């Protein structure tokens, strides 16, 4: 497991990606060599076959990425696995056919085309079966013991359990179950109290101890933890570990000192100017690229329902400054009527027929590129919220005002990690992702968010 922008990145996912890329390339080369021996590949040379192999790998692995096949924490049944691979191979067939027609020198045709598709399908299926068996039965796991039996410990335990296929294994919990603390709700077993920590670590071959105690009257078992540390067991505090596991900062049991003394949250002028320059460059380029799509959308909105094409709405930006965000109108002109502002809901009756399409595909967000050029928002940041909601959320959710310490964005970490929020609780969870982004803001993280955004837009996830 490696760390990317203060978050664990599974090596197993990277290994799977590169191995499958190699399998696809070898499938193309195998079909080339078999046909070459029989003189059935014409003038194609070995280097041409390598180029074609890279093209096939691009189409196949892009499809597998969009199907979440490299998110290894998600377990798939054999049927789901077979269907996903079948879909990916089908996408390859269509993609290679188009490439062969448009750019013949990069395409695969004739007998080599059919043989390549057959090899790719068979080899990937056997590889995925073998890799799944390895993940579930043979792969080494890091044994983790959580110190604490309260809500914080349960939350940490749940995140560990979600990533068992990535090499994490929750041994159980240790700590006092009295004094108002809650039990772990089936997340894992409580193995004993603090006095048994050293023996439990030894008996269960624990490599990592996560201290997840939010309140404690008697203090930590310092001597036991120190003894474990010098014996080679890694001892970590829960806020840092939880952040790396989940990509969010849990706020319920954090003191203000966490935000005051933590690395991060301070942004250099070089970073902020670089991000601003990249945002302006991308926004200008995207506006030129999508201008035909914007003209078509304007025409459809005018035909579908009466009212203006664009819809402006007040939002809260950096340092609490309000501005008007620009979107294509996707709802009826009288959408809020006399009821006042409210969050959109699933299958919202206020959305027009054209509105459903442009919201699902995120086309309604395109005019916000003008907000980027105007300096209201950046390309990546926290999503700006309406003033009517900000006041209420600031009162109910701790540290909510920290969202306004950076310029908002057209997309953001919360948008790619969490679906659309329409309740106080969902806004609270979304804030946790926003705080992670603010703490770890960087150009690399922005590029990762943009990469994930493409996937979400193409699949229409999280829209309402």
C-alpha positions as CSV (number, residue, x, y, z in Angstrom):
1,X,0.0,0.0,0.0
2,X,1.4,3.4,-1.0
3,X,0.2,6.9,-0.1
4,X,-1.0,9.4,-2.7
5,X,-1.8,12.8,-1.4
6,X,-2.2,11.5,2.1
7,X,-4.5,8.7,1.1
8,X,-3.7,5.0,0.7
9,X,-3.5,3.9,-2.9
10,X,-3.8,0.1,-3.3
11,X,-0.7,-1.4,-5.0
12,X,-2.9,-4.4,-6.0
13,X,-5.1,-2.2,-8.2
14,X,-2.0,-0.8,-9.9
15,X,-0.6,-4.3,-10.4
16,X,-3.9,-5.6,-11.8
17,X,-4.0,-2.7,-14.3
18,X,-0.4,-3.2,-15.6
19,X,-0.7,-7.0,-15.7
20,X,-3.9,-6.8,-17.7
21,X,-2.3,-4.3,-20.0
22,X,0.5,-6.8,-20.6
23,X,-2.0,-9.6,-21.1
24,X,-3.9,-7.6,-23.8
25,X,-0.6,-6.6,-25.5
26,X,0.6,-10.3,-25.5
27,X,-2.8,-11.4,-26.9
28,X,-2.3,-9.1,-29.9
29,X,1.3,-10.3,-30.4
30,X,0.3,-13.9,-30.0
31,X,-2.3,-13.6,-32.8
32,X,0.2,-11.8,-34.9
33,X,2.9,-14.4,-34.5
34,X,0.5,-17.3,-35.2
35,X,-0.7,-15.7,-38.4
36,X,2.8,-14.5,-39.3
37,X,4.0,-18.1,-39.4
38,X,1.3,-18.9,-41.9
39,X,1.9,-15.7,-43.9
40,X,-1.6,-14.3,-43.2
41,X,-0.7,-10.9,-41.8
42,X,0.4,-9.2,-45.0
43,X,2.9,-6.3,-44.6
44,X,2.3,-5.8,-40.9
45,X,5.6,-5.9,-39.0
46,X,6.2,-6.7,-35.3
47,X,6.4,-3.0,-34.3
48,X,3.0,-2.4,-36.0
49,X,1.5,-5.3,-33.9
50,X,2.8,-3.6,-30.7
51,X,1.1,-0.3,-31.7
52,X,-2.1,-2.2,-32.4
53,X,-1.8,-4.0,-29.0
54,X,-1.5,-0.6,-27.2
55,X,-4.7,0.6,-29.0
56,X,-6.6,-2.5,-28.0
57,X,-5.3,-2.2,-24.4
58,X,-6.5,1.4,-24.3
59,X,-10.1,0.6,-25.4
60,X,-10.4,-2.5,-23.2
61,X,-8.9,-1.0,-20.0
62,X,-10.8,2.2,-20.4
63,X,-14.0,0.3,-20.4
64,X,-12.9,-1.8,-17.4
65,X,-12.1,1.4,-15.5
66,X,-15.6,2.8,-16.2
67,X,-17.0,-0.5,-15.0
68,X,-15.1,-0.1,-11.6
69,X,-13.1,-3.3,-12.3
70,X,-10.0,-1.7,-10.8
71,X,-11.8,-0.7,-7.6
72,X,-10.8,-4.0,-6.0
73,X,-12.6,-3.3,-2.7
74,X,-15.8,-4.0,-4.6
75,X,-16.4,-7.7,-4.6
76,X,-18.0,-9.2,-7.8
77,X,-19.8,-12.5,-8.3
78,X,-18.6,-14.8,-11.0
79,X,-21.6,-13.7,-13.1
80,X,-20.9,-10.0,-12.6
81,X,-17.3,-10.6,-13.5
82,X,-18.1,-12.5,-16.7
83,X,-20.6,-9.9,-17.7
84,X,-18.1,-7.0,-17.1
85,X,-15.4,-8.8,-19.1
86,X,-17.9,-9.5,-21.9
87,X,-19.0,-5.9,-22.0
88,X,-15.3,-4.7,-22.1
89,X,-14.5,-7.1,-25.0
90,X,-17.6,-6.0,-26.8
91,X,-16.4,-2.4,-26.4
92,X,-13.1,-3.4,-27.8
93,X,-14.8,-4.9,-30.9
94,X,-16.6,-1.7,-31.6
95,X,-13.7,0.6,-30.8
96,X,-11.2,-1.4,-32.9
97,X,-13.7,-1.5,-35.7
98,X,-14.0,2.3,-35.7
99,X,-10.2,2.8,-35.4
100,X,-9.6,0.4,-38.3
101,X,-12.1,2.3,-40.5
102,X,-10.8,5.8,-39.6
103,X,-7.1,5.1,-39.1
104,X,-6.2,1.8,-40.7
105,X,-2.6,1.9,-39.6
106,X,-3.7,1.6,-35.9
107,X,-6.5,-0.9,-36.5
108,X,-6.7,-4.7,-36.5
109,X,-8.7,-6.4,-39.2
110,X,-9.4,-9.8,-40.8
111,X,-8.4,-13.0,-39.1
112,X,-6.1,-11.2,-36.7
113,X,-9.1,-9.1,-35.4
114,X,-11.1,-12.2,-34.5
115,X,-8.1,-14.1,-33.1
116,X,-7.1,-11.1,-30.9
117,X,-10.7,-10.7,-29.5
118,X,-10.7,-14.4,-28.7
119,X,-7.3,-14.4,-27.0
120,X,-8.2,-11.2,-25.0
121,X,-11.5,-12.6,-23.7
122,X,-10.0,-16.0,-22.7
123,X,-6.8,-14.7,-21.1
124,X,-8.5,-11.9,-19.2
125,X,-11.2,-14.3,-17.9
126,X,-8.6,-16.8,-16.6
127,X,-6.4,-14.0,-15.1
128,X,-9.4,-12.4,-13.3
129,X,-10.5,-15.8,-11.8
130,X,-6.9,-16.5,-10.6
131,X,-6.5,-13.0,-9.3
132,X,-9.8,-13.1,-7.4
133,X,-8.8,-16.4,-5.8
134,X,-5.5,-14.8,-4.8
135,X,-7.2,-11.8,-3.2
136,X,-9.7,-13.8,-1.3
137,X,-7.7,-16.8,-0.2
138,X,-3.9,-16.4,-0.6
139,X,-3.0,-12.7,-0.5
140,X,-1.2,-11.5,2.7
141,X,-3.1,-9.2,5.0
142,X,-2.1,-6.6,7.5
143,X,-3.6,-7.6,10.9
144,X,-5.1,-4.5,12.6
145,X,-6.3,-4.2,16.2
146,X,-8.4,-1.2,17.1
147,X,-8.1,0.2,20.6
148,X,-11.5,1.5,21.7
149,X,-15.1,0.3,21.7
150,X,-17.1,3.5,21.1
151,X,-18.5,5.1,18.0
152,X,-15.1,6.3,16.8
153,X,-13.7,2.8,17.0
154,X,-16.7,1.3,15.2
155,X,-16.3,3.9,12.4
156,X,-12.6,3.0,11.9
157,X,-13.5,-0.7,12.0
158,X,-16.1,-0.3,9.2
159,X,-13.5,1.4,7.0
160,X,-11.0,-1.4,7.5
161,X,-13.6,-4.1,6.8
162,X,-14.5,-2.4,3.5
163,X,-10.9,-2.9,2.3
164,X,-10.3,-6.5,3.3
165,X,-9.7,-7.4,-0.4
166,X,-7.0,-4.7,-0.5
167,X,-4.9,-6.4,2.3
168,X,-6.5,-5.0,5.5
169,X,-7.8,-7.4,8.2
170,X,-9.6,-6.2,11.4
171,X,-8.6,-8.6,14.2
172,X,-11.0,-7.0,16.6
173,X,-11.3,-4.3,19.3
174,X,-9.8,-3.9,22.7
175,X,-10.8,-1.6,25.5
176,X,-13.3,-0.7,28.2
177,X,-16.9,-1.3,27.3
178,X,-18.2,0.5,30.4
179,X,-18.7,4.1,31.2
180,X,-21.1,5.1,28.4
181,X,-19.2,3.6,25.5
182,X,-21.1,1.7,22.9
183,X,-20.4,-1.7,21.5
184,X,-19.2,-2.2,18.0
185,X,-22.5,-3.2,16.4
186,X,-21.2,-6.4,14.7
187,X,-18.2,-4.6,13.1
188,X,-15.9,-6.9,14.9
189,X,-15.3,-8.8,18.2
190,X,-14.2,-7.1,21.5
191,X,-11.3,-9.3,22.4
192,X,-10.5,-7.9,25.9
193,X,-9.7,-4.8,28.0
194,X,-6.6,-2.6,28.0
195,X,-4.7,-4.9,30.3
196,X,-4.5,-7.6,27.6
197,X,-3.2,-5.4,24.7
198,X,0.3,-6.8,24.7
199,X,-0.9,-10.5,24.7
200,X,-3.6,-9.9,22.1
201,X,-1.1,-8.3,19.7
202,X,1.3,-11.2,20.1
203,X,-1.4,-13.9,19.8
204,X,-3.0,-12.4,16.7
205,X,0.2,-11.3,15.0
206,X,-1.0,-7.7,14.9
207,X,1.1,-5.4,12.8
208,X,-0.8,-2.2,13.5
209,X,-2.6,-0.8,16.5
210,X,-5.1,2.0,15.8
211,X,-5.9,4.1,18.9
212,X,-9.5,5.1,18.4
213,X,-10.6,6.6,21.7
214,X,-12.4,9.9,21.6
215,X,-13.0,10.3,25.4
216,X,-11.2,8.6,28.2
217,X,-11.3,9.3,31.9
218,X,-8.3,7.2,33.0
219,X,-5.8,8.1,30.2
220,X,-4.1,5.8,27.7
221,X,-2.3,2.6,28.7
222,X,1.0,4.4,27.9
223,X,3.4,1.7,29.0
224,X,1.7,-1.1,27.0
225,X,1.6,1.1,23.9
226,X,5.2,2.0,24.3
227,X,6.2,-1.6,24.7
228,X,4.3,-2.5,21.5
229,X,6.0,0.3,19.7
230,X,9.5,-0.8,20.5
231,X,8.7,-4.4,19.7
232,X,7.8,-3.5,16.1
233,X,4.0,-3.0,16.2
234,X,3.0,0.2,14.5
235,X,0.9,2.4,16.8
236,X,-1.2,5.2,15.1
237,X,-3.9,7.6,16.1
238,X,-7.2,7.2,14.5
239,X,-7.7,10.6,12.8
240,X,-4.7,10.2,10.5
241,X,-5.4,6.6,9.7
242,X,-9.0,7.1,9.0
243,X,-8.2,10.0,6.7
244,X,-5.8,7.8,4.7
245,X,-8.3,4.9,4.5
246,X,-11.4,6.8,3.6
247,X,-10.3,10.0,1.9
248,X,-12.3,12.1,4.4
249,X,-11.8,13.8,7.8
250,X,-14.3,12.7,10.4
251,X,-15.4,15.8,12.4
252,X,-17.6,14.5,15.2
253,X,-14.9,13.7,17.7
254,X,-12.1,16.1,16.5
255,X,-10.9,19.0,18.6
256,X,-10.0,22.4,17.0
257,X,-6.4,21.6,17.8
258,X,-6.4,19.0,15.0
259,X,-7.0,21.8,12.4
260,X,-4.7,24.2,14.1
261,X,-1.6,22.0,14.4
262,X,-1.9,19.7,11.4
263,X,0.2,20.0,8.4
264,X,-1.9,21.1,5.5
265,X,-4.7,23.7,5.5
266,X,-1.9,26.3,4.7
267,X,-1.7,27.1,1.0
268,X,1.4,28.6,-0.7
269,X,0.9,31.5,-3.1
270,X,2.7,29.5,-5.8
271,X,0.2,26.7,-5.5
272,X,-2.8,29.0,-5.6
273,X,-1.5,31.0,-8.6
274,X,-0.7,27.7,-10.4
275,X,-4.2,26.3,-9.8
276,X,-5.7,29.6,-11.0
277,X,-3.7,29.6,-14.2
278,X,-4.6,26.0,-14.9
279,X,-8.3,26.7,-14.3
280,X,-8.3,29.6,-16.7
281,X,-6.5,27.6,-19.3
282,X,-8.8,24.6,-19.0
283,X,-12.0,26.8,-18.9
284,X,-11.1,28.7,-22.0
285,X,-10.2,25.6,-23.9
286,X,-13.3,23.7,-22.8
287,X,-15.6,26.6,-23.8
288,X,-14.2,26.5,-27.3
289,X,-14.6,22.7,-27.5
290,X,-18.2,22.5,-26.2
291,X,-19.6,25.6,-27.9
292,X,-21.5,23.6,-30.5
293,X,-23.0,21.5,-27.7
294,X,-24.0,24.7,-25.9
295,X,-25.8,26.0,-29.0
296,X,-27.8,22.8,-29.4
297,X,-28.7,22.8,-25.7
298,X,-29.9,26.4,-25.9
299,X,-32.2,25.5,-28.8
300,X,-33.6,22.4,-27.0
301,X,-34.4,24.4,-23.8
302,X,-36.2,27.1,-25.8
303,X,-38.3,24.5,-27.6
304,X,-39.1,22.4,-24.5
305,X,-40.4,25.0,-22.0
306,X,-41.0,28.7,-21.8
307,X,-38.6,30.9,-19.9
308,X,-34.9,32.0,-20.0
309,X,-32.2,29.6,-21.2
310,X,-29.8,30.4,-18.4
311,X,-30.5,30.2,-14.7
312,X,-28.6,32.3,-12.2
313,X,-28.5,31.5,-8.5
314,X,-26.7,33.1,-5.6
315,X,-23.9,30.9,-4.1
316,X,-21.4,31.4,-1.3
317,X,-17.7,31.6,-2.4
318,X,-14.3,32.2,-0.8
319,X,-14.4,34.1,2.5
320,X,-18.2,34.0,2.4
321,X,-18.5,36.3,-0.6
322,X,-21.7,35.7,-2.6
323,X,-21.8,35.5,-6.3
324,X,-24.2,34.4,-9.0
325,X,-23.5,31.0,-10.6
326,X,-24.6,30.4,-14.2
327,X,-26.3,27.2,-15.3
328,X,-28.6,26.0,-18.1
329,X,-32.1,26.1,-16.8
330,X,-33.2,22.5,-16.2
331,X,-36.4,23.2,-14.1
332,X,-39.7,24.9,-14.7
333,X,-39.5,28.7,-14.5
334,X,-41.6,28.6,-11.4
335,X,-39.7,25.7,-9.8
336,X,-39.4,27.2,-6.3
337,X,-42.7,29.1,-6.4
338,X,-43.8,30.1,-3.0
339,X,-42.0,27.3,-1.2
340,X,-38.6,29.0,-1.2
341,X,-35.2,27.3,-1.8
342,X,-35.0,23.5,-1.3
343,X,-32.6,20.8,-2.3
344,X,-33.3,18.8,-5.5
345,X,-34.7,15.3,-4.9
346,X,-34.6,12.0,-6.8
347,X,-37.0,12.2,-9.8
348,X,-37.8,15.9,-8.9
349,X,-41.1,16.8,-10.6
350,X,-39.8,20.4,-11.2
351,X,-37.3,19.1,-13.7
352,X,-38.3,19.5,-17.4
353,X,-37.8,16.7,-20.0
354,X,-34.7,18.4,-21.5
355,X,-33.6,19.2,-17.9
356,X,-33.5,15.5,-17.0
357,X,-31.1,14.9,-19.8
358,X,-28.8,17.8,-19.2
359,X,-28.7,17.2,-15.5
360,X,-27.9,13.5,-16.0
361,X,-25.1,14.3,-18.4
362,X,-24.0,17.4,-16.4
363,X,-24.5,19.6,-19.5
364,X,-26.4,22.1,-17.3
365,X,-23.1,22.8,-15.5
366,X,-21.2,23.9,-18.6
367,X,-22.0,27.7,-18.3
368,X,-20.2,27.7,-15.0
369,X,-17.0,27.8,-17.1
370,X,-17.9,31.5,-17.4
371,X,-17.8,31.7,-13.6
372,X,-14.3,30.2,-13.8
373,X,-13.1,32.9,-16.2
374,X,-14.8,35.5,-14.0
375,X,-12.9,34.4,-10.9
376,X,-15.9,33.2,-8.9
377,X,-14.8,29.6,-8.9
378,X,-11.9,27.4,-10.0
379,X,-12.0,24.3,-12.0
380,X,-11.5,22.1,-8.9
381,X,-12.5,23.0,-5.3
382,X,-15.4,22.7,-2.9
383,X,-18.9,23.0,-4.5
384,X,-20.5,26.4,-3.6
385,X,-23.7,26.2,-1.6
386,X,-26.7,28.5,-1.5
387,X,-26.7,31.3,1.1
388,X,-30.1,30.1,2.4
389,X,-28.5,26.7,3.2
390,X,-25.1,27.9,4.4
391,X,-26.4,29.7,7.4
392,X,-28.3,26.7,8.6
393,X,-25.5,24.2,7.9
394,X,-22.9,26.4,9.7
395,X,-25.1,26.3,12.8
396,X,-25.6,22.5,12.7
397,X,-22.3,21.2,11.4
398,X,-19.0,21.9,13.1
399,X,-16.2,23.4,11.0
400,X,-18.6,24.0,8.1
401,X,-17.2,27.5,7.6
402,X,-13.8,26.0,6.7
403,X,-15.3,25.2,3.2
404,X,-15.1,28.9,2.5
405,X,-11.4,29.3,3.1
406,X,-10.7,28.3,-0.6
407,X,-12.2,29.3,-3.9
408,X,-15.1,26.9,-4.8
409,X,-14.8,24.6,-7.9
410,X,-16.8,23.3,-10.8
411,X,-16.0,19.8,-9.6
412,X,-14.3,18.6,-6.4
413,X,-13.2,15.7,-4.2
414,X,-16.6,15.5,-2.5
415,X,-18.3,15.3,-6.0
416,X,-16.3,12.3,-7.1
417,X,-16.4,10.5,-3.8
418,X,-19.9,11.1,-2.6
419,X,-23.3,11.3,-4.4
420,X,-25.5,14.4,-4.6
421,X,-26.5,15.5,-1.0
422,X,-29.9,16.7,-0.2
423,X,-30.1,16.4,3.6
424,X,-28.2,17.8,6.7
425,X,-26.6,14.4,7.3
426,X,-25.5,14.0,3.7
427,X,-24.1,17.6,3.8
428,X,-22.2,16.6,7.0
429,X,-20.6,13.6,5.3
430,X,-19.8,15.7,2.2
431,X,-18.0,18.2,4.3
432,X,-15.7,15.5,5.5
433,X,-14.5,15.0,1.9
434,X,-14.2,18.8,1.4
435,X,-12.0,19.1,4.5
436,X,-9.8,16.3,3.2
437,X,-9.4,18.2,-0.1
438,X,-8.7,21.5,1.7
439,X,-6.0,19.9,3.9
440,X,-4.3,18.0,1.0
441,X,-4.9,20.5,-1.9
442,X,-2.3,20.0,-4.7
443,X,-2.1,20.1,-8.5
444,X,-1.8,16.2,-8.5
445,X,-4.9,15.8,-6.5
446,X,-6.7,18.3,-8.8
447,X,-5.7,16.2,-11.8
448,X,-6.9,13.0,-10.1
449,X,-10.3,14.7,-9.4
450,X,-10.6,15.8,-13.0
451,X,-9.8,12.2,-14.2
452,X,-12.5,10.8,-11.9
453,X,-14.9,13.5,-13.0
454,X,-14.8,12.3,-16.6
455,X,-15.9,8.9,-15.5
456,X,-18.8,10.2,-13.4
457,X,-20.0,12.5,-16.2
458,X,-19.9,9.8,-18.8
459,X,-21.8,7.4,-16.5
460,X,-24.3,10.0,-15.2
461,X,-23.6,9.2,-11.6
462,X,-24.9,11.3,-8.7
463,X,-27.1,13.6,-10.7
464,X,-30.6,14.6,-9.6
